[in-house]
Amino acid sequence: MVTIFYALVGFGRLSILVRRATAAAPLVQHMKTVYRDASRDPKETLILQTYTNYLEKSVIFYSVIFMGGVVLTGFLPLAVYLWTGNKILPFGVVIPFVDPETPDGYQMNYMYQVSFMLWTPPGLIASQSFYFALSFNICIQFDVLVVKLQGVDNLIANNVNGSLDGEIRTNLITVIKYQQRLVQFISDLEDLYAFQTFLEVACNALQIVMTLFVLHIEFWFPGWLVITVSTFQLFLPCMLGTMIEIKCDLFIEQVYDISWHAMSNVEQKMLNFMLTKSQRTQKLSCVGMVPLNMNLFLAVYKKIYSIFMMLQNL
């Protein structure tokens, strides 16, 4: 029962790729456009290089951690057998009508569970890596917007007798259009992943609760590994959501820091429109109910503790 939540998460991610493939395609195209456009400016190119390195390291780290957990889970029964002499299976899923207490039945059930551990991780790692790429791309776009605004601020500082008014307005229009594309990108990402995020948060939370309850009844060593993996899976989207919120706040600060007093009325109205839009930028959430950030992570863990204490008293 504990491991059924892995299947629900995998089914949810698979449904996005199969049923929502047409919705994911524009996001991929937009990411390519961001890289293509930013390659024309040295500062923006540096931003791309920085986040591309972050993405590479994140994917490698996640893959190593995930596959390391799989290998550890696979060899755990051997370690327990050598230590205690007891035969255990990595998970509680067994083949119907095959008794794991018999030598042949144990081997068949063990190989059955190992087969799941072999073909499940690649799909989960690939789908999580895609979400990494989307999240980091949002951060790239916010940082590029900050660089563009700094360029506008430099033009305003060097604007003598209105000689650069035309260039300032052109750059402001470019920034506003870039911001609108970013807002649409976040909206599309939220529409694609809002329910999946809710599903993963709920599944990981319930998995932790049920595993804690099982550990309360009897010692089950794989349960500690399940709790660690579930906590890590719960932490990741909340961390990415917080990172995006921070980037949005930094962009708003840059809008406030620009030299408003040295701008014409038309330019001030354009910047005011940009500021209003940035303050209302849609954030990643769980089905639009609660923002996806570290506050959610802490709130979920508090709820896990409350539910576990309630189950203990039953």
Rosetta silent file (secondary structure, phi, psi, omega in degrees, C-alpha in Angstrom):
SEQUENCE: MVTIFYALVGFGRLSILVRRATAAAPLVQHMKTVYRDASRDPKETLILQTYTNYLEKSVIFYSVIFMGGVVLTGFLPLAVYLWTGNKILPFGVVIPFVDPETPDGYQMNYMYQVSFMLWTPPGLIASQSFYFALSFNICIQFDVLVVKLQGVDNLIANNVNGSLDGEIRTNLITVIKYQQRLVQFISDLEDLYAFQTFLEVACNALQIVMTLFVLHIEFWFPGWLVITVSTFQLFLPCMLGTMIEIKCDLFIEQVYDISWHAMSNVEQKMLNFMLTKSQRTQKLSCVGMVPLNMNLFLAVYKKIYSIFMMLQNL
SCORE:     score description
SCORE:     0.000 S_00000001
   1 L     0.000  -35.892 -178.241    0.000    0.000    0.000 S_00000001
   2 L   -62.731  -42.078 -174.229    2.876    2.362    0.805 S_00000001
   3 L   -80.947   -2.084 -179.211    4.448    2.061   -2.641 S_00000001
   4 H   -66.452  -24.351 -177.676    1.202    2.678   -4.554 S_00000001
   5 H   -69.700  -28.357  173.493    1.878    6.414   -4.425 S_00000001
   6 H   -60.583  -40.649  179.622    4.926    5.976   -6.670 S_00000001
   7 H   -65.376  -39.503  179.401    2.573    4.528   -9.275 S_00000001
   8 H   -64.922  -43.116  178.040    0.174    7.475   -8.940 S_00000001
   9 H   -63.239  -45.892  178.813    2.990    9.992   -9.393 S_00000001
  10 H   -62.202  -40.520  178.139    4.346    8.100  -12.389 S_00000001
  11 H   -63.903  -39.802  179.027    0.886    7.846  -13.941 S_00000001
  12 H   -64.193  -43.766  179.439    0.379   11.589  -13.489 S_00000001
  13 H   -67.066  -38.056  178.762    3.675   12.460  -15.154 S_00000001
  14 H   -65.276  -37.798 -179.275    3.001   10.032  -17.982 S_00000001
  15 H   -64.882  -32.458  177.598   -0.425   11.555  -18.588 S_00000001
  16 H   -64.322  -45.089 -177.719    1.189   14.985  -19.047 S_00000001
  17 H   -69.883  -33.079 -175.852    3.509   13.672  -21.755 S_00000001
  18 H   -88.466  -52.910 -173.811    0.797   11.661  -23.499 S_00000001
  19 H   -85.148  -26.083 -176.940   -2.415   13.668  -23.081 S_00000001
  20 L  -115.022   29.393 -178.030   -0.881   17.159  -22.807 S_00000001
  21 H   -61.922  -36.989  179.805    1.919   16.849  -25.348 S_00000001
  22 H   -67.477  -28.181  178.434    0.474   19.698  -27.417 S_00000001
  23 H   -78.211  -29.783 -179.558    0.510   21.951  -24.337 S_00000001
  24 H   -78.023  -27.989 -176.968    4.136   21.106  -23.527 S_00000001
  25 H   -59.292  -45.898  178.238    5.404   21.805  -27.060 S_00000001
  26 H   -61.304  -32.410  178.147    4.968   25.637  -26.879 S_00000001
  27 H   -65.479  -41.903  178.021    6.898   25.689  -23.596 S_00000001
  28 H   -64.239  -42.586  179.365    9.827   23.890  -25.219 S_00000001
  29 H   -63.732  -38.876  178.920    9.709   26.265  -28.177 S_00000001
  30 H   -64.539  -40.536  178.182    9.653   29.256  -25.832 S_00000001
  31 H   -61.645  -40.001  177.393   12.743   27.971  -24.003 S_00000001
  32 H   -63.303  -40.015  179.337   14.566   27.706  -27.325 S_00000001
  33 H   -63.403  -40.338  178.446   13.540   31.274  -28.166 S_00000001
  34 H   -59.476  -44.956  179.704   14.915   32.532  -24.836 S_00000001
  35 H   -67.400  -39.750 -178.412   18.298   30.968  -25.574 S_00000001
  36 H   -67.376  -43.259 -177.687   18.342   32.217  -29.154 S_00000001
  37 H   -71.513  -38.550 -175.976   17.457   35.824  -28.270 S_00000001
  38 H   -72.883  -17.921 -177.441   19.761   36.077  -25.256 S_00000001
  39 L   -68.985   -7.954 -178.666   22.810   34.929  -27.237 S_00000001
  40 L   -85.563  -13.518 -176.614   23.071   38.418  -28.778 S_00000001
  41 L  -120.841  130.966 -177.557   24.078   40.116  -25.509 S_00000001
  42 H   -59.894  -41.781 -179.453   27.216   39.193  -23.472 S_00000001
  43 H   -65.526  -41.270  179.488   25.523   39.739  -20.079 S_00000001
  44 H   -69.281  -35.086  176.464   22.516   37.686  -21.085 S_00000001
  45 H   -62.590  -38.610  177.527   24.791   34.982  -22.472 S_00000001
  46 H   -63.063  -38.583  176.687   26.516   34.810  -19.084 S_00000001
  47 H   -62.068  -44.107  178.741   23.116   34.296  -17.441 S_00000001
  48 H   -60.265  -45.491 -179.118   22.392   31.441  -19.849 S_00000001
  49 H   -62.361  -41.208 -178.998   25.729   29.799  -19.118 S_00000001
  50 H   -62.195  -49.715 -176.439   25.199   30.103  -15.355 S_00000001
  51 H   -75.100  -27.277  174.674   21.749   28.536  -15.333 S_00000001
  52 H   -66.044  -39.405  175.096   22.690   25.898  -17.878 S_00000001
  53 H   -64.926  -40.596  176.721   25.459   24.810  -15.506 S_00000001
  54 H   -60.137  -43.172 -179.386   22.947   24.831  -12.643 S_00000001
  55 H   -63.260  -44.969  179.951   20.596   22.682  -14.705 S_00000001
  56 H   -60.579  -45.823 -179.153   23.333   20.212  -15.601 S_00000001
  57 H   -67.335  -36.994  179.771   24.447   19.866  -11.974 S_00000001
  58 H   -65.669  -43.482  179.875   20.858   19.564  -10.733 S_00000001
  59 H   -64.769  -43.474  179.355   20.041   16.803  -13.209 S_00000001
  60 H   -64.097  -45.234 -179.580   23.241   14.916  -12.375 S_00000001
  61 H   -61.619  -46.626 -179.462   22.681   15.327   -8.627 S_00000001
  62 H   -63.211  -42.451 -178.712   19.052   14.223   -8.847 S_00000001
  63 H   -64.477  -43.828 -179.540   19.920   11.257  -11.063 S_00000001
  64 H   -64.805  -44.287 -179.780   22.741   10.095   -8.788 S_00000001
  65 H   -63.273  -45.944 -176.795   20.613   10.458   -5.652 S_00000001
  66 H   -65.892  -49.534 -179.295   17.620    8.704   -7.207 S_00000001
  67 H   -68.065  -32.807  175.538   19.582    5.860   -8.772 S_00000001
  68 H   -62.368  -39.869  176.334   21.684    5.555   -5.616 S_00000001
  69 H   -64.297  -37.556  178.782   18.485    5.063   -3.649 S_00000001
  70 H   -64.834  -46.421  179.978   17.357    2.419   -6.123 S_00000001
  71 H   -63.251  -43.020  179.456   20.640    0.508   -5.858 S_00000001
  72 H   -61.890  -41.155  178.533   20.595    0.788   -2.067 S_00000001
  73 H   -64.909  -39.436 -179.054   17.025   -0.509   -1.964 S_00000001
  74 H   -65.457  -36.925 -178.111   17.912   -3.407   -4.248 S_00000001
  75 H   -92.969   -3.610 -179.299   20.859   -4.533   -2.115 S_00000001
  76 H   -59.297  -44.440  178.682   19.160   -3.823    1.196 S_00000001
  77 H   -57.772  -35.865  178.547   17.697   -7.366    1.556 S_00000001
  78 H   -65.629  -43.114 -179.934   21.191   -8.821    1.142 S_00000001
  79 H   -63.847  -42.052  179.364   22.593   -6.528    3.840 S_00000001
  80 H   -65.192  -39.726 -179.717   19.750   -7.390    6.221 S_00000001
  81 H   -65.000  -42.997  179.341   20.192  -11.113    5.548 S_00000001
  82 H   -67.889  -29.146 -176.371   23.938  -10.960    6.230 S_00000001
  83 H   -85.194  -42.850 -173.912   23.344   -8.922    9.386 S_00000001
  84 H  -116.558  -18.771 -176.171   20.327  -10.664   10.928 S_00000001
  85 L    85.365    2.247  179.496   19.721  -13.787    8.866 S_00000001
  86 L   -94.128  142.175  176.736   16.172  -12.624    8.018 S_00000001
  87 L   -95.073  122.689  176.579   14.857  -12.530    4.468 S_00000001
  88 L  -128.175  159.177  174.997   13.026   -9.327    3.559 S_00000001
  89 L  -103.152  151.714  179.739   11.779   -7.836    0.307 S_00000001
  90 L   -57.650  -40.698 -178.610   12.535   -4.233   -0.734 S_00000001
  91 L  -130.871  175.744 -177.431    8.821   -3.399   -0.888 S_00000001
  92 L   -89.692   -0.943 -178.666    5.538   -4.934    0.177 S_00000001
  93 L   -79.113  126.903  179.452    4.291   -5.665   -3.349 S_00000001
  94 L  -129.493  159.313  177.086    4.228   -9.398   -4.100 S_00000001
  95 L   -72.613  130.668  179.685    3.055  -11.553   -6.982 S_00000001
  96 L   -56.496  138.432  176.553   -0.444  -12.916   -6.277 S_00000001
  97 L    64.819   15.966  175.077   -0.516  -16.548   -5.156 S_00000001
  98 L  -115.758  110.543 -174.291    3.301  -16.687   -4.935 S_00000001
  99 L   -74.640  114.812  179.962    4.388  -17.253   -1.336 S_00000001
 100 L   -71.645   -6.950  179.676    7.484  -15.126   -0.549 S_00000001
 101 L   -79.191  -20.040  177.424    8.253  -17.401    2.407 S_00000001
 102 L   -86.939  153.457 -178.639    9.373  -20.221    0.093 S_00000001
 103 H   -57.228  -49.134 -179.851   12.824  -20.037   -1.576 S_00000001
 104 H   -65.970  -41.050  179.760   11.447  -20.007   -5.129 S_00000001
 105 H   -64.624  -38.038  178.127    8.634  -17.622   -4.197 S_00000001
 106 H   -64.341  -44.697 -179.179   11.065  -15.231   -2.531 S_00000001
 107 H   -63.691  -42.120  179.760   13.332  -15.171   -5.587 S_00000001
 108 H   -64.173  -44.013  179.813   10.425  -14.576   -7.962 S_00000001
 109 H   -67.535  -36.564  178.238    9.031  -11.747   -5.827 S_00000001
 110 H   -64.339  -47.124  178.821   12.473  -10.211   -5.412 S_00000001
 111 H   -64.793  -34.479  177.410   13.103  -10.205   -9.173 S_00000001
 112 H   -61.440  -44.539  179.966    9.583   -8.853   -9.699 S_00000001
 113 H   -72.351  -37.155  177.478   10.312   -5.880   -7.450 S_00000001
 114 H   -63.218  -36.469  178.478   13.772   -5.328   -8.915 S_00000001
 115 H   -61.226  -38.132  175.975   12.214   -5.153  -12.394 S_00000001
 116 H   -62.769  -40.976 -177.935   10.061   -2.251  -11.184 S_00000001
 117 H   -70.340  -18.656 -179.494   13.147   -0.498   -9.838 S_00000001
 118 H   -84.105  -42.021 -174.540   14.899   -0.868  -13.193 S_00000001
 119 H   -98.672  -10.531  179.237   12.300    0.599  -15.559 S_00000001
 120 H   -80.276  -48.022 -175.617   10.597    3.139  -13.283 S_00000001
 121 H   -56.193  -42.052 -179.186   13.479    5.541  -12.380 S_00000001
 122 H   -55.432  -41.925  179.308   14.444    6.561  -15.961 S_00000001
 123 H   -67.633  -41.907  179.358   10.954    7.913  -16.625 S_00000001
 124 H   -66.954  -39.085  179.206   10.719    9.699  -13.268 S_00000001
 125 H   -66.452  -43.161 -179.138   14.201   11.196  -13.671 S_00000001
 126 H   -63.451  -44.471 -179.074   13.464   12.396  -17.217 S_00000001
 127 H   -67.351  -37.214  177.674   10.172   14.037  -16.252 S_00000001
 128 H   -68.795  -37.018  178.254   11.743   15.712  -13.205 S_00000001
 129 H   -64.399  -36.794  176.735   14.640   16.968  -15.337 S_00000001
 130 H   -63.773  -39.766  178.103   12.143   18.539  -17.737 S_00000001
 131 H   -67.658  -36.414  173.300   10.527   20.349  -14.806 S_00000001
 132 H   -56.952  -48.186 -177.598   13.998   21.526  -13.726 S_00000001
 133 H   -60.707  -43.150  179.108   14.549   22.971  -17.204 S_00000001
 134 H   -64.125  -44.358 -178.095   11.212   24.813  -17.168 S_00000001
 135 H   -66.183  -44.794  179.093   11.794   26.257  -13.691 S_00000001
 136 H   -65.863  -31.249  178.648   15.341   27.392  -14.424 S_00000001
 137 H   -66.196  -35.276  175.039   14.157   28.970  -17.664 S_00000001
 138 H   -62.349  -43.478  178.102   11.758   31.163  -15.686 S_00000001
 139 H   -62.453  -39.448  176.620   14.692   32.284  -13.530 S_00000001
 140 H   -58.138  -46.780 -176.809   16.693   33.007  -16.688 S_00000001
 141 H   -65.742  -37.783  176.445   13.928   35.224  -18.028 S_00000001
 142 H   -64.883  -42.634  179.394   13.625   37.179  -14.771 S_00000001
 143 H   -66.408  -37.626  176.769   17.396   37.758  -14.696 S_00000001
 144 H   -64.056  -40.116  176.757   17.376   38.824  -18.351 S_00000001
 145 H   -60.715  -41.314  178.104   14.593   41.298  -17.546 S_00000001
 146 H   -61.780  -44.009  178.782   16.725   42.745  -14.735 S_00000001
 147 H   -62.623  -42.453  179.199   19.675   43.155  -17.128 S_00000001
 148 H   -63.986  -40.408  178.135   17.447   44.829  -19.718 S_00000001
 149 H   -66.294  -37.809  176.104   16.071   47.229  -17.088 S_00000001
 150 H   -62.802  -37.133  175.556   19.596   48.069  -15.966 S_00000001
 151 H   -63.879  -40.801  176.840   20.390   48.895  -19.586 S_00000001
 152 H   -63.772  -41.291  179.715   17.361   51.199  -19.730 S_00000001
 153 H   -62.910  -37.995  176.957   18.468   52.860  -16.485 S_00000001
 154 H   -65.314  -39.647  177.197   21.917   53.508  -17.980 S_00000001
 155 H   -63.188  -40.616  179.432   20.321   55.103  -21.033 S_00000001
 156 H   -63.088  -40.673 -179.762   18.208   57.344  -18.775 S_00000001
 157 H   -65.662  -30.523 -178.764   21.329   58.436  -16.869 S_00000001
 158 L   -96.745    5.425 -177.323   23.075   59.353  -20.155 S_00000001
 159 L   -79.903  106.076 -179.310   20.034   61.006  -21.710 S_00000001
 160 L  -107.008  122.721  178.633   21.015   64.629  -22.319 S_00000001
 161 L    56.574   29.873  175.620   18.356   67.017  -23.620 S_00000001
 162 L    74.646   17.568 -177.023   16.148   64.104  -24.652 S_00000001
 163 L   -69.455  -21.611 -177.716   18.590   62.786  -27.251 S_00000001
 164 L  -110.045   14.089 -177.542   17.990   59.178  -26.196 S_00000001
 165 H   -57.252  -44.200 -178.339   14.212   59.341  -25.690 S_00000001
 166 H   -63.100  -42.931 -179.984   13.500   57.223  -28.764 S_00000001
 167 H   -68.075  -37.436  178.773   15.970   54.511  -27.774 S_00000001
 168 H   -62.826  -46.206 -179.580   14.673   54.468  -24.192 S_00000001
 169 H   -64.684  -39.714  178.484   11.082   53.983  -25.349 S_00000001
 170 H   -61.785  -43.832  179.169   12.122   51.281  -27.800 S_00000001
 171 H   -67.516  -36.593  177.221   13.961   49.397  -25.054 S_00000001
 172 H   -63.846  -40.921  177.628   11.033   49.818  -22.660 S_00000001
 173 H   -62.691  -40.756  177.650    8.693   48.343  -25.257 S_00000001
 174 H   -61.406  -42.849  179.706   11.114   45.426  -25.685 S_00000001
 175 H   -65.043  -43.040 -179.224   11.167   44.846  -21.916 S_00000001
 176 H   -63.188  -43.393  178.372    7.370   44.996  -21.663 S_00000001
 177 H   -64.071  -39.760  178.598    6.942   42.490  -24.497 S_00000001
 178 H   -63.959  -41.110  178.471    9.540   40.212  -22.909 S_00000001
 179 H   -63.961  -40.570  179.218    7.712   40.444  -19.601 S_00000001
 180 H   -63.440  -39.345  177.051    4.392   39.593  -21.257 S_00000001
 181 H   -65.286  -38.018  177.685    5.936   36.495  -22.839 S_00000001
 182 H   -64.518  -43.849  178.769    7.310   35.490  -19.435 S_00000001
 183 H   -60.602  -41.130  178.660    3.895   35.927  -17.801 S_00000001
 184 H   -67.212  -37.304  178.411    2.338   33.768  -20.510 S_00000001
 185 H   -62.803  -45.405  178.748    5.070   31.145  -20.071 S_00000001
 186 H   -64.389  -40.469  179.269    4.408   30.926  -16.317 S_00000001
 187 H   -62.593  -42.828  178.816    0.663   30.752  -16.946 S_00000001
 188 H   -65.837  -40.339  178.381    1.108   27.892  -19.435 S_00000001
 189 H   -64.700  -41.921  178.293    3.429   26.056  -17.048 S_00000001
 190 H   -63.483  -41.521  179.339    0.959   26.495  -14.203 S_00000001
 191 H   -64.320  -34.339 -177.237   -1.877   25.221  -16.380 S_00000001
 192 H   -78.753  -37.155 -169.910    0.172   22.171  -17.357 S_00000001
 193 H  -113.037   -1.337 -174.402    1.591   21.234  -13.954 S_00000001
 194 H   -58.789  -49.918 -178.792   -0.812   22.626  -11.320 S_00000001
 195 H   -69.768  -38.335  179.285   -2.722   19.384  -10.789 S_00000001
 196 H   -62.277  -39.329  177.648    0.400   17.241  -11.122 S_00000001
 197 H   -62.887  -43.846  177.210    2.100   19.314   -8.426 S_00000001
 198 H   -60.661  -42.902 -179.721   -0.892   18.845   -6.136 S_00000001
 199 H   -61.327  -43.485 -177.831   -0.846   15.102   -6.854 S_00000001
 200 H   -69.499  -40.879  178.075    2.847   14.804   -6.018 S_00000001
 201 H   -62.475  -45.609 -179.149    2.582   16.861   -2.824 S_00000001
 202 H   -65.257  -45.214 -178.248   -0.433   14.826   -1.659 S_00000001
 203 H   -64.198  -44.370  179.987    1.100   11.453   -2.604 S_00000001
 204 H   -66.020  -38.468  178.553    4.434   12.176   -0.939 S_00000001
 205 H   -64.824  -47.008  179.501    2.716   13.473    2.200 S_00000001
 206 H   -65.170  -35.538  179.026    0.436   10.426    2.446 S_00000001
 207 H   -64.449  -40.579  177.864    3.351    8.123    1.737 S_00000001
 208 H   -64.628  -43.842 -179.711    5.314    9.627    4.634 S_00000001
 209 H   -60.663  -48.595 -177.289    2.306    9.335    6.964 S_00000001
 210 H   -66.161  -37.515  179.236    1.641    5.697    6.082 S_00000001
 211 H   -67.019  -41.141  176.659    5.305    4.757    6.333 S_00000001
 212 H   -61.012  -39.441  179.945    5.586    6.382    9.759 S_00000001
 213 H   -65.933  -40.857  177.242    2.507    4.468   10.866 S_00000001
 214 H   -63.480  -42.511  179.240    4.003    1.184    9.630 S_00000001
 215 H   -66.024  -28.698  177.491    7.262    1.960   11.431 S_00000001
 216 H   -69.449  -34.105 -179.241    5.282    2.683   14.574 S_00000001
 217 H   -77.536  -46.349 -179.637    3.704   -0.781   14.426 S_00000001
 218 L  -151.750  159.153 -179.681    6.858   -2.709   13.530 S_00000001
 219 L   -74.476  122.915  178.747   10.413   -2.071   12.425 S_00000001
 220 L  -133.670   99.176 -171.959   10.620   -1.875    8.631 S_00000001
 221 H   -58.185  -43.400  178.416   14.065   -0.750    7.503 S_00000001
 222 H   -58.548  -20.732 -179.584   13.114    0.176    3.896 S_00000001
 223 H   -60.700  -35.777  178.874   10.595    2.590    5.412 S_00000001
 224 H   -65.684  -35.413  176.261   13.352    5.010    6.402 S_00000001
 225 H   -68.630  -39.849  177.750   14.531    5.084    2.806 S_00000001
 226 H   -61.159  -43.458  179.271   10.949    5.669    1.615 S_00000001
 227 H   -63.306  -41.891  179.793   10.590    8.606    4.027 S_00000001
 228 H   -62.722  -47.064 -179.717   13.889   10.113    2.847 S_00000001
 229 H   -64.645  -43.122 -178.928   12.959    9.845   -0.835 S_00000001
 230 H   -65.204  -40.060  177.338    9.432   11.184   -0.267 S_00000001
 231 H   -63.566  -42.487  177.982   10.733   14.141    1.740 S_00000001
 232 H   -62.407  -43.136  179.114   13.232   14.918   -1.010 S_00000001
 233 H   -66.723  -33.336  177.411   10.495   14.697   -3.649 S_00000001
 234 H   -73.021  -34.605 -177.304    8.272   16.974   -1.569 S_00000001
 235 H   -71.615  -38.035 -172.243   11.083   19.479   -1.039 S_00000001
 236 H   -56.682  -57.802 -178.412   12.100   19.860   -4.697 S_00000001
 237 H   -62.643  -33.768  178.406    9.009   21.595   -6.194 S_00000001
 238 H   -66.607  -39.256  178.172    8.661   23.798   -3.102 S_00000001
 239 H   -65.613  -43.125  179.099   12.303   24.855   -3.409 S_00000001
 240 H   -64.873  -40.683  177.676   11.918   25.638   -7.122 S_00000001
 241 H   -62.560  -40.312  177.259    8.749   27.631   -6.460 S_00000001
 242 H   -64.456  -40.802  179.145   10.537   29.663   -3.776 S_00000001
 243 H   -61.011  -40.973  178.889   13.440   30.336   -6.131 S_00000001
 244 H   -67.314  -40.116  177.302   11.045   31.693   -8.764 S_00000001
 245 H   -61.184  -41.075  178.819    9.315   33.912   -6.180 S_00000001
 246 H   -62.862  -43.209  179.072   12.695   35.358   -5.151 S_00000001
 247 H   -63.539  -38.192  177.724   13.563   36.121   -8.781 S_00000001
 248 H   -64.350  -41.999  178.735   10.200   37.841   -9.241 S_00000001
 249 H   -64.748  -38.795  177.935   10.814   39.976   -6.143 S_00000001
 250 H   -64.884  -36.625  176.933   14.277   40.960   -7.404 S_00000001
 251 H   -65.441  -42.371  178.594   12.744   42.052  -10.701 S_00000001
 252 H   -62.593  -40.499  177.548   10.167   44.193   -8.873 S_00000001
 253 H   -61.042  -38.954  179.274   12.980   45.789   -6.840 S_00000001
 254 H   -66.128  -36.398  176.723   14.794   46.650  -10.066 S_00000001
 255 H   -63.734  -41.493  178.157   11.660   48.333  -11.409 S_00000001
 256 H   -65.793  -34.699 -174.613   11.479   50.429   -8.221 S_00000001
 257 H   -78.852  -10.126 -177.545   15.193   51.301   -8.433 S_00000001
 258 L   -68.593  155.536 -174.551   15.012   52.715  -11.947 S_00000001
 259 L   -77.142   78.306 -178.308   15.354   56.508  -12.331 S_00000001
 260 H   -60.564  -40.670 -173.022   11.676   57.393  -12.469 S_00000001
 261 H   -63.197  -24.710 -177.116   12.285   61.120  -11.890 S_00000001
 262 H   -93.941    8.634 -176.768   14.358   61.434  -15.072 S_00000001
 263 L  -102.981  155.497  175.936   11.720   59.859  -17.320 S_00000001
 264 L   -75.337  168.569 -179.303    9.005   61.496  -19.365 S_00000001
 265 H   -61.290  -39.431 -179.974    5.330   61.033  -18.487 S_00000001
 266 H   -63.948  -44.223 -179.869    4.856   58.526  -21.303 S_00000001
 267 H   -66.684  -37.046  177.474    7.828   56.457  -20.140 S_00000001
 268 H   -63.872  -38.996  177.510    6.628   56.596  -16.531 S_00000001
 269 H   -64.789  -39.323  178.064    3.234   55.249  -17.593 S_00000001
 270 H   -63.655  -42.203 -179.782    4.950   52.416  -19.459 S_00000001
 271 H   -70.440  -34.864  177.152    7.033   51.575  -16.404 S_00000001
 272 H   -64.428  -38.524  175.755    3.994   51.801  -14.143 S_00000001
 273 H   -62.001  -42.488  179.413    2.229   49.281  -16.389 S_00000001
 274 H   -63.931  -41.963 -179.744    5.244   46.995  -16.098 S_00000001
 275 H   -64.303  -44.548  178.982    5.307   47.344  -12.301 S_00000001
 276 H   -61.068  -41.730  179.935    1.591   46.579  -11.979 S_00000001
 277 H   -65.189  -39.986 -178.118    1.992   43.538  -14.205 S_00000001
 278 H   -68.850  -34.035  179.552    4.981   42.273  -12.217 S_00000001
 279 H   -71.846  -19.459 -179.827    3.141   42.601   -8.900 S_00000001
 280 L  -108.427   14.666 -179.264    0.318   40.470  -10.286 S_00000001
 281 L   -61.658  131.916  179.768    2.517   37.858  -11.929 S_00000001
 282 L   -66.221  138.039  178.391    1.070   34.383  -11.517 S_00000001
 283 L  -107.223  161.460  175.489    3.111   32.095   -9.280 S_00000001
 284 L   -67.996  143.043 -175.270    3.394   28.324   -9.323 S_00000001
 285 E  -150.572  176.689  172.466    0.804   26.684   -7.093 S_00000001
 286 E   -99.529   98.509 -179.573   -1.051   23.494   -6.190 S_00000001
 287 L    52.929   32.621  177.727   -4.196   23.648   -8.342 S_00000001
 288 L    72.669    4.344 -176.135   -4.327   27.400   -7.706 S_00000001
 289 L   -87.399  -49.266 -178.390   -5.122   26.851   -4.012 S_00000001
 290 E  -134.360  143.957  178.157   -1.797   27.531   -2.277 S_00000001
 291 E   -62.594  146.486  179.284    1.503   28.958   -3.576 S_00000001
 292 L   -89.887   96.972 -179.900    4.230   26.433   -4.252 S_00000001
 293 L  -154.117 -174.121 -176.639    7.026   27.505   -1.892 S_00000001
 294 H   -68.830  -23.246  174.650    8.846   26.528    1.288 S_00000001
 295 H   -62.277  -37.856  176.970    5.908   27.705    3.391 S_00000001
 296 H   -65.197  -42.211  179.390    3.898   24.915    1.785 S_00000001
 297 H   -58.442  -46.250  179.834    6.652   22.406    2.574 S_00000001
 298 H   -67.283  -39.821  179.670    6.633   23.376    6.255 S_00000001
 299 H   -63.985  -40.912  179.372    2.825   23.423    6.399 S_00000001
 300 H   -64.950  -42.180 -179.527    2.623   19.937    4.869 S_00000001
 301 H   -67.889  -32.979  174.106    5.166   18.552    7.319 S_00000001
 302 H   -64.671  -40.171  178.792    3.255   20.052   10.239 S_00000001
 303 H   -67.730  -37.936  176.288    0.123   18.369    8.920 S_00000001
 304 H   -58.939  -45.157  179.489    2.003   15.077    8.526 S_00000001
 305 H   -62.036  -42.112 -179.262    3.039   15.271   12.171 S_00000001
 306 H   -64.066  -44.195 -179.567   -0.536   16.024   13.269 S_00000001
 307 H   -65.934  -41.243  179.868   -1.995   13.119   11.280 S_00000001
 308 H   -62.808  -42.062  178.329    0.686   10.730   12.515 S_00000001
 309 H   -64.919  -35.365  177.728    0.021   11.677   16.145 S_00000001
 310 H   -66.498  -42.087  179.081   -3.694   11.146   15.568 S_00000001
 311 H   -65.650  -32.997  178.783   -3.052    7.682   14.092 S_00000001
 312 H   -63.085  -32.079 -175.994   -0.872    6.803   17.062 S_00000001
 313 L   -86.815   -2.084  179.906   -3.777    7.433   19.410 S_00000001
 314 L   -73.183    0.000    0.000   -6.200    5.191   17.513 S_00000001
